[in-house]
Amino acid sequence: MTRYDVAIIGGGMAGLTAAALAAKAGKRVVVIEKQSRLGGRAITNKKEGAYFNLGGHALYKGDAYDTFRELGCELKGGEPSIDAYGIWNGKLSVLPTGAGSLLSSPLLTWKGKMEFIGWLAKFAKLDTHKYDGVSLREWIEGQIKDPMVRHIFYSLLRTASYVMAPDLQAAGPVLRSLASALKGVLYLDEGWGSVVEELRASASRHGAAFRTGHQAASVFHQKGIVGGIVMDDGTLIEAGNVIIAASPAVAHKLVPHADSTSLKRWKDQAIEVTAACLDVALRKLPKPKQQFVYGIDVPVFLTNQSRAAKLSADGSQVVCLIKYQGAESDSEKDLRELESTLDLVQPGWRAEVVAKQYLPRITVCHDFLHVRDRVHPGPNVPEIEGLYVAGDWVSHGELLVDAATASAKRAVRHMLAAESRERDVIHGHRVTL
Ligand SMILES: Cc1cc2nc3c(=O)[nH]c(=O)nc-3n(C[C@H](O)[C@H](O)[C@H](O)COP(=O)(O)OP(=O)(O)OC[C@H]3O[C@@H](n4cnc5c(N)ncnc54)[C@H](O)[C@@H]3O)c2cc1C
C-alpha cells in the first residue's frame, strides 16, 4: 500500500490547487474525487460544439488568477467590454459606464450620472477594509445619495458576489471584488474546464496521483492525529495529512466526532448561495449590441461570453443568464423569468438556438462573508493534527474561486510550516543528544 504525505478529498478548484502546490513542494499527493471527472463546479460541458460552464463564470484578477499563473497555467481568453445595459421597469436602458454612454443613458439625472462615475473612479482607491464589519445595505444607504445610483450599485454588487442578502452581506469583501472586476475580468476560451485541465497537468507533472470515481467515506483519525482516508469500499488510504476540499456539510459528515471540533461551528454558520442559470448557444445574436445586461429592479444578469472568449468552433454565441436566488426558489418561475429576459434583450432568440442548458438551483458558493457572528474557517482543524479544510467557504475575506485557491494555499502553507517545525524539534533533540 502506498502511503501519501497528503490525501485530498475533492478535485474541484480548491483540491486541484492544493494538489499542485503540495506536489510542487515535493509531497506525495493523492486526490480523491467522487465524480468520474475532475473540476467540481468548474467543469465545462460541450454541447453541439459549444462550451458551457455550469452557469456564467468570469475569472477576476484576484487570488485565483495569480495562483493559476504562478502554477504555470496558461489562461487563454479575453476581457469583455463593460458597455452595459440595465433593466428597469421592464425596459432596457444604456448604463453610464463610459464617456459615450454617459450622455445617452436615460436612467440617471445629470447629478446621478456625476455621482455614479465619481464612484467608479473612486473605487480603486477605496479603503474597503473599513467596511468589513458593515452590511452592504448600511454601506450603500450611508454612502450613496442618488436613489437610482443606489439601485445600480445593489445590482453591480449582487453580480460581483451572487449574494441576495444586503442586510447580511459584509460590504468590504464585495466592494473589493467589484473594484477588481472594474480592472477587467477574463472569460476563458473553452470555459473553465481548460483551467481544470491545466491544474491537473501541473499537479501531475510533480507526481500527484488522482482517483476519480471514488468516494471518501470518512477521515481516519486517532488520538487527535489524522491517519488517512477510509474509502467507500472500506480500503484505507494512509496519509500524514488530509485536506478536505468539499463543502462544510461534507467535511462535518466525513470526520468522526466532528461535533467536538471546529467543523461543527463552520458548518452551522455557513449560508449557501444559489442561482438559477440558463445558458444558450445561439447561431447569431438578433440584437448584436445588447450583450451585457444588469437587472436593476429584477435579480437577473445576462452576458454574452463569446464576445471575449472562444466558446464554439462555428461562431455560435454562448449567452449566459443568471437569476440570483434567496432562500426560496421556484424552478419553473425562474426559467420563465430568464427566458423573458432573453426575449427582451435578444428578441427572436428561440429561432437561433443551437444548444441550451438550464440549472434550476446550483450552489454558487457554500458560504459568504456575512456580518453575523462568523469566524474564519481553517486552514487547519485545530482539534485534529494534520487535518485541513479548503474551498470557497473557507474564506478569510476572498470571494468565490479566489476563496477556493487562497484557502488551498493557506492549508498547504500551514502543513509545510507544521512539518518544518516538527523537523526542527527532532533535529534539535538529536543535537542535544
Ligand atoms: C453558476 C455559477 C457561477 C459562478 N461564477 C463564478 C464567477 O464568475 N467567478 C468566480 O470566481 N467563481 C464563480 N463561481 C464559483 C466557483 O465555481 C466555485 O467557487 C469553485 O468552482 C469552487 O471550487 P471548490 O473546489 O471549492 O468546490 P467544488 O468545485 O464544489 O469541489 C468539491 C469537489 O469535492 C467532491 N467531493 C465531495 N464529496 C466528496 C467525497 N466524499 N469524496 C470525494 N470527492 C468528494 C465533489 O464532487 C467536487 O468535485 C460560480 C459558480 C457557479 C455554480
PDBQT file of the ligand as one rigid body, heavy atoms in Angstrom, charges set to zero:
ROOT
HETATM    1  C1  LIG A 501     -23.422  29.384 -11.592  1.00  0.00    +0.000 C 
HETATM    2  C2  LIG A 501     -22.069  29.644 -11.020  1.00  0.00    +0.000 A 
HETATM    3  C3  LIG A 501     -21.386  30.775 -11.390  1.00  0.00    +0.000 A 
HETATM    4  C4  LIG A 501     -20.139  31.062 -10.826  1.00  0.00    +0.000 A 
HETATM    5  N1  LIG A 501     -19.460  32.163 -11.243  1.00  0.00    +0.000 NA
HETATM    6  C5  LIG A 501     -18.255  32.430 -10.732  1.00  0.00    +0.000 A 
HETATM    7  C6  LIG A 501     -17.524  33.554 -11.185  1.00  0.00    +0.000 A 
HETATM    8  O1  LIG A 501     -17.957  34.263 -12.083  1.00  0.00    +0.000 OA
HETATM    9  N2  LIG A 501     -16.316  33.808 -10.621  1.00  0.00    +0.000 N 
HETATM   10  C7  LIG A 501     -15.811  33.032  -9.614  1.00  0.00    +0.000 A 
HETATM   11  O2  LIG A 501     -14.735  33.316  -9.103  1.00  0.00    +0.000 OA
HETATM   12  N3  LIG A 501     -16.483  31.945  -9.182  1.00  0.00    +0.000 NA
HETATM   13  C8  LIG A 501     -17.685  31.635  -9.704  1.00  0.00    +0.000 A 
HETATM   14  N4  LIG A 501     -18.375  30.535  -9.282  1.00  0.00    +0.000 N 
HETATM   15  C9  LIG A 501     -17.856  29.791  -8.132  1.00  0.00    +0.000 C 
HETATM   16  C10 LIG A 501     -16.795  28.756  -8.482  1.00  0.00    +0.000 C 
HETATM   17  O3  LIG A 501     -17.265  27.891  -9.489  1.00  0.00    +0.000 OA
HETATM   18  C11 LIG A 501     -16.535  27.969  -7.209  1.00  0.00    +0.000 C 
HETATM   19  O4  LIG A 501     -16.177  28.868  -6.174  1.00  0.00    +0.000 OA
HETATM   20  C12 LIG A 501     -15.423  26.957  -7.334  1.00  0.00    +0.000 C 
HETATM   21  O5  LIG A 501     -15.524  26.186  -8.511  1.00  0.00    +0.000 OA
HETATM   22  C13 LIG A 501     -15.486  26.075  -6.097  1.00  0.00    +0.000 C 
HETATM   23  O6  LIG A 501     -14.432  25.154  -6.060  1.00  0.00    +0.000 OA
HETATM   24  P1  LIG A 501     -14.264  24.189  -4.809  1.00  0.00    +0.000 P 
HETATM   25  O7  LIG A 501     -13.102  23.316  -5.087  1.00  0.00    +0.000 OA
HETATM   26  O8  LIG A 501     -14.267  24.981  -3.559  1.00  0.00    +0.000 OA
HETATM   27  O9  LIG A 501     -15.616  23.317  -4.728  1.00  0.00    +0.000 OA
HETATM   28  P2  LIG A 501     -16.222  22.249  -5.753  1.00  0.00    +0.000 P 
HETATM   29  O10 LIG A 501     -15.996  22.660  -7.140  1.00  0.00    +0.000 OA
HETATM   30  O11 LIG A 501     -17.628  22.016  -5.323  1.00  0.00    +0.000 OA
HETATM   31  O12 LIG A 501     -15.365  20.920  -5.483  1.00  0.00    +0.000 OA
HETATM   32  C14 LIG A 501     -15.635  19.997  -4.453  1.00  0.00    +0.000 C 
HETATM   33  C15 LIG A 501     -15.409  18.597  -5.013  1.00  0.00    +0.000 C 
HETATM   34  O13 LIG A 501     -15.467  17.650  -3.941  1.00  0.00    +0.000 OA
HETATM   35  C16 LIG A 501     -16.034  16.464  -4.474  1.00  0.00    +0.000 C 
HETATM   36  N5  LIG A 501     -16.492  15.648  -3.327  1.00  0.00    +0.000 N 
HETATM   37  C17 LIG A 501     -17.476  15.955  -2.441  1.00  0.00    +0.000 A 
HETATM   38  N6  LIG A 501     -17.592  14.966  -1.533  1.00  0.00    +0.000 NA
HETATM   39  C18 LIG A 501     -16.660  14.017  -1.841  1.00  0.00    +0.000 A 
HETATM   40  C19 LIG A 501     -16.293  12.775  -1.263  1.00  0.00    +0.000 A 
HETATM   41  N7  LIG A 501     -16.913  12.269  -0.183  1.00  0.00    +0.000 N 
HETATM   42  N8  LIG A 501     -15.294  12.082  -1.835  1.00  0.00    +0.000 NA
HETATM   43  C20 LIG A 501     -14.646  12.552  -2.932  1.00  0.00    +0.000 A 
HETATM   44  N9  LIG A 501     -14.972  13.731  -3.525  1.00  0.00    +0.000 NA
HETATM   45  C21 LIG A 501     -15.955  14.465  -2.981  1.00  0.00    +0.000 A 
HETATM   46  C22 LIG A 501     -17.144  16.994  -5.376  1.00  0.00    +0.000 C 
HETATM   47  O14 LIG A 501     -17.572  16.024  -6.297  1.00  0.00    +0.000 OA
HETATM   48  C23 LIG A 501     -16.469  18.192  -6.034  1.00  0.00    +0.000 C 
HETATM   49  O15 LIG A 501     -15.838  17.833  -7.237  1.00  0.00    +0.000 OA
HETATM   50  C24 LIG A 501     -19.591  30.197  -9.840  1.00  0.00    +0.000 A 
HETATM   51  C25 LIG A 501     -20.280  29.032  -9.502  1.00  0.00    +0.000 A 
HETATM   52  C26 LIG A 501     -21.495  28.739 -10.087  1.00  0.00    +0.000 A 
HETATM   53  C27 LIG A 501     -22.192  27.461  -9.722  1.00  0.00    +0.000 C 
ENDROOT
TORSDOF 0
